[in-house]
């Protein structure tokens, strides 16, 4: 999944985009909801949070509808010009790569998150199989995206989002308690799971038809590919885009407030701990990394700390955990070769679960993830129940254990050691 931060856009930028597209597709644009012009002339400081949120929600819905124009409006010769306006607004252009395929060229590469930073090949997959799997997931996701353009499903999602927003607005004057936040997350998780199951059960035959096409035969030749898991992964990502993203601001605001004291404490401790060597974390000296586990830290920083969707954060935690083993083998292989060349003998030390957690704690500290306590609450409550006991559930528990360990460390004992 490629993700990037679009440039900051102001109300005037939205108005300019609306005017530009309206000149080309007036009938379509005129039917879209847009904040009243009168809103732009009041003093923002005097506006209520509810007014600001309503405006932001309208603008978000407006840009979503503009992006869907290619599917919802009649084909027209000026559609490429509309695409140029939209891509410029979002901070990306199309380009042709070395293999004559259309790609996105992002204006700010520093704002890019995704495959180049942390997506790694799945164990047992060849590079070609990995490319085909990514392509198939994208095609399934595009199919699901188009389902959400259908009026019935769109209405169901919009109604749910409004219910959640309305329920949280009632508690704005007196901050929502942790118990209420957990109830809201449980409601969102239940809805997401139900929508995923609805889409899978209703469209599995369509997904299979896409998967068995000649383009993806290589994935299923040996019979090892888990079609259901692959379909659910693609469905989950798009469902979270449609349901979680519109609610992200509301959820984050309450999570940050509810766990602010825990996160202030742990952020302070992480600042102290990040200067400590690997030996301080009781990492077996045989497994201390010459690179300070740089690739693992990068996965946690970008894949967990900077990605948007909970499902992508969870996958990044799994990839980070697996990268510990991969990097350990690679670096120890280099050390073994160096010892062999010098005439010495390298003693193999088994890598176990007791060796893993100290390394993972060290990497979480180095990654400097913002608000890790609130993040744990988000991920645990929005994690698909079917994955709670599997690989994702196991490594999520490891991540939570690392965060708890850091939060419960006694800094006075560390100072005494100095």
N, C-alpha and C positions, 0 to 999 in steps of 0.2 A: 504494500500500500504506500503510494507516494502522497505526502502531505506537505503543505507549505503554508506559511503565514502570509496572507494577502497584505498589501500595503494598507496603511490606515486610510480610511475613506470617511469623509465628512458628509454632512447632509447635502451640501452643494454638489458634491460628486455624484450622489444618488440622483439628484435632480437633473444633472447634466446627462447621465446615462439614460434616464427616463426620456428626456427630450430627444436625444440622438436616436434611440431605438423607436420612439414614437413616430418620428419622421418616416421611418421605413415600414413599420408595422403598427400603424395608429390604432386599428380596431382591437388588436390583441392587447396593446399596452393600456388603452383606455379602460379596459375591463379589469385591470389590476388595482388592488387596494394600495393606496399611498398616503402617507401622513398629510394632513391638511396644511396648506401653506401658512396659515395663521400660527401654527405651532413654532415656526422658525423665528418669529419676531418677539417672543416672550423672553424673559430672563430665565436662563436655565437654572440658576441657583434657587429660584423661587418655585420650581416645578417639583412635584412629588416624585418619589421613586417609581410609583405605579405609572405615572404619565410617561416617564423616560423609558420604562420597560415596554410599555405599549407601543411607543414609537419604534424602538429597536426591533420588536417582534414584527411590526409591519414592514420595516425595511428588510429584515431577513427574509420574510415571506415573498417580498417583491423580487429580490435577487434570485430566489429559488425559482419563481415563476418565469423570470427572464431566461434563466439557464435551461428551463424545460421547453422553451419556445419551439425548438426543433421537433419535438414530439407532439406538442399540443396545437400548434398552428399549421395552417396549410403550407405545403412546399412553395417556395418563392425564390426567384433569382437573386434577391438581395439578402438572403440568409447569411452568406459568407461575410457581408459587411456587418451584420448584426453580431456575428461571432467575433469579429475584430474588436468591436466596442466592448463586448463582455469580457473577452480575454484581457484586454488592456486594463479594464476596471479591476479584474481579479489578480493582475500581476503576473500573467503568463502569456506566452505566444506559442504557436505551433511551429515546428521545424522538422526537417527530414534528416534522420540519422544516417550512419554509414551503411545501414542495411536497407535504405530506402523506405523506412517506416516512419509514420508520423509520430512525433514525440512532443511533449511539453517543454518549452524553454522558459525557465523561471527567471524573472527579472532580478530577484535577490536570492542567489544560491545559498547565502548564509541563513536564510529563513526556511530552508528545505529540511523536512524530516522524512525519513522513510527508508527504503530499501538500501540506498547507498550507505546508510549509517549503521543499520543493525539487522536487516533481514539476512539470514544465513541459510544455506542449503539444508533441507531436512535430512536426517540420518538415513542412509541407504538410497537416497535419490541421486541420480546423475544430474549434471547441470542442465541437460536437455529436458529431463523430466520435470525439473523444478520450473523451467520456463513455461512448459506446457501447463503445469498446475496453476501457476500464477495467471496465465492467460484464460484458462477455463474458469477460475474463480471470478475473474473480471467480467466474463461473459454472463455468468450466473448472476453476478451482482447487478449488471446492467438490466437483465431481465427483471430482477426484483425491483429495481428503481422504477421501471416503467409500470410495474404493478401499483406502486404508490401514487401514480398519476391518475389511476382510475378513481372516479368520484366516490364510490362506496368506501374503499379503503382509505382514501384521503380524508373523508369526512370522519371516519372512525378515529384516525390518529389525531386530527385537529381537535376533536371533541375531548379526547383524553388529555392532550397537552393543556387545553384551557382549564379542565377540571383540576389538574395538578397546580397550575399557576394560581387559580382562584383560591384553592385551599391553602396555599402558602401565604398569599397576600393578606388573608385574614389575621395571620399571626405576626405581621411585620412590626407593629408598634411594640409588642412585647416579644422578644426574640424566641424563636421556636426552640423547644427543648430537644435534647438528643433523642429521646424516645420518639418524638414526633418526626424527626428527620429520618430515623430508621424505618418508621412506618411508611413514609413517603417513598423511600428507596425500595421497600418491599413491594409497594404498589406498582412502581415503575418496572421493577424486575419481573413481576408477574405478568404485566401487560406485554413486555418485550418477548417473554417466553411464549405466551399465547399466540402472538402475531407470528413469531418464527414457526411454531408448529402448524399454524393455519396455512402459511405459505408453503412449507415443505410438503404437507399432506395433500394440498391442492395442486401443487405444480411439480411434484417429483418426477412425473412422466416427461414433462417438458425439459426438466434439467437433464434427465437421462438421454433424451434425444440430442441435446446439445453435446453431452459428454461422449456419446458413441460416434460422433462425426469423425471423419478421417483425421481431422486436426489433432485429436486427443487420443488416438488409438494407443499411443506409446504408454499412456498412463495406466491402462487396464490390461495390457498384454499378459503380465505375469500374475494378475489376479490379486495383487497385494494392496492396491489402492482402496482406501475406504471412501466410497462414493458418498455415503450419508454424511460422514464427518466433513468432507470437502464442501458439500452443498450447504450444510448448516453454518460452516465458517463464513461462506460468502453471504448467506442470508443474514446472519447475525450482524455483520459489518454494516450492511445497508439499513437494517432495522434500527440500529443504534444511531445512524446518521439521521434517520427520519424522526426518531422518538427522543433519544438522549440529547442530541445536539441542540434542539430548540429549548430544552429544559436545563442545559448545562449551566447557564448563568445563575438560575434559581437554585439549583442543587449546590453549586460551588459556594454561593454566598452563605448558605446555611451550614454547610460542612465546615467551612473556614471558621465561622463563628463558634460552632459547637465544639470544635476540637482545637481552638486557638491556643489555649494554655499548654496543652500537650505538645503542639507543634513549635511554640516559642521555646519551650524547654529543650526539645530534641534538636532544633536548629542550632541552639547555642552549644550543645554538646558536640554536634557534628563539626562545628568550626574548630573546637579544641582537638577533636580526635583526628581530623584529616591530616594533621602534621605528624601523627605518630607512625612509626615504622610497622611493617607487617608483623614483626615479632611481638609487638604489643598486643595484637589480637589473637595471640596463641596459635598462629599459623605454623604448621609443621615446617621446620627449616628445610626439609627436603622438597617442599612445594612452594617456597617463596618465589614469586615471579620476578624475573629481571625487569619486566616492563611494568611492574606494579598493576598487573591485570588490566592494562589499558583498554583492550577490546571489550572486556566485560563492563568496565565503567562506562564506555561509550554507549553500549547497548542500553544500560540503565538510564543514562542521562538523556538520550534522545528518544528511545523507545518507550520508556516509562514516564520520564519527567516531562517530555515535550509533546508527545503524541496526544491526540484528543480523545479517541474512542476507548472505553474501558476494555473492549475485546483486544485491541492492539496493545494496550498496556500489559494485559495478562500474557499475551504471546511473547512480548518482549522480556518479561520476567522469566519465562521458560527458556527463551533463547539465551539470556544472560547466564542462567544456571548451567545450561549445557555447554556454553562457551568456556566455562571454568574448566571442565574436563578436557575439551578440545585444546585449549591453550596450554593446559598443564602437560598434556602428551607432547605437543609440539615443542614446548620450551625444554622439557626434560630430554627430548630426543636430541636437541642441539647440544645440551650439556653432555649427554652421553657420548656424542661424536667427538666433542672436544677432549673429554677424558680419555677416550679410546686412542685418539691421535697422540696424546701425551704418554701413552703406555700404561695408564691407570685402569681401574676397574670400577664400573658404575653399579651400585647396588640398587635393585628395584625395590621401592617401598609401595605397598598396596594403598590405593586411594579410596578412602571410605567416607561414610556419611559424617563421621566426627571431624574429618579433614575439610569437608565442604562448607559447613556453616561458618567457621571463623573467616574463611576466604570471602564468603558472600557478605558477611557483616562489613568487612574491610571495603568491599566494592560499593556497598550501599552508602557508606560514609563518604567515599571519594566522589560518588556521583552527585552529591549535594542536591538531591531531589527536594523540591519545595513541598512543604506541608505533608510529610510522609504519613502522619497519623490519620489525617483526614482522607488521604489517598487509600490507605488500607481499608477504611470503613466503606469507601465507595466501591472498591474492587470486590471486597468480600460480599457485599450486598447485591451487586449487579452481576456477579459471576453466575453463569448458567448453572442451575442446580445439578444438571447431568454431568458437569465438569468438576464439581466440588470434590469428588472422591477420586478423580483421575489425575493425570499428569499435571494439568493446570492447577488443580486444587492442592496438590502436594507442594509445588513450587511457590504457590501463593502463600501457603502456610509457612514456608521457609522465609519468604520475604517479610511476613508479619513477625516472625520470630526474630529476625534481624533488627527490625524497627523497635520491637519491645526491648531487646537486649540493649540497644543504644540508649533508649529512653531511661532505662533503669540503672545505667552505669552511674557509679558514685564518683563524681569529678574530684571530690576532696581526696579520695584514695589515689587518684592519678597524680594530683599535685604533690602528695607525700612521696610518691615514687621518684619524683624529680629531685 
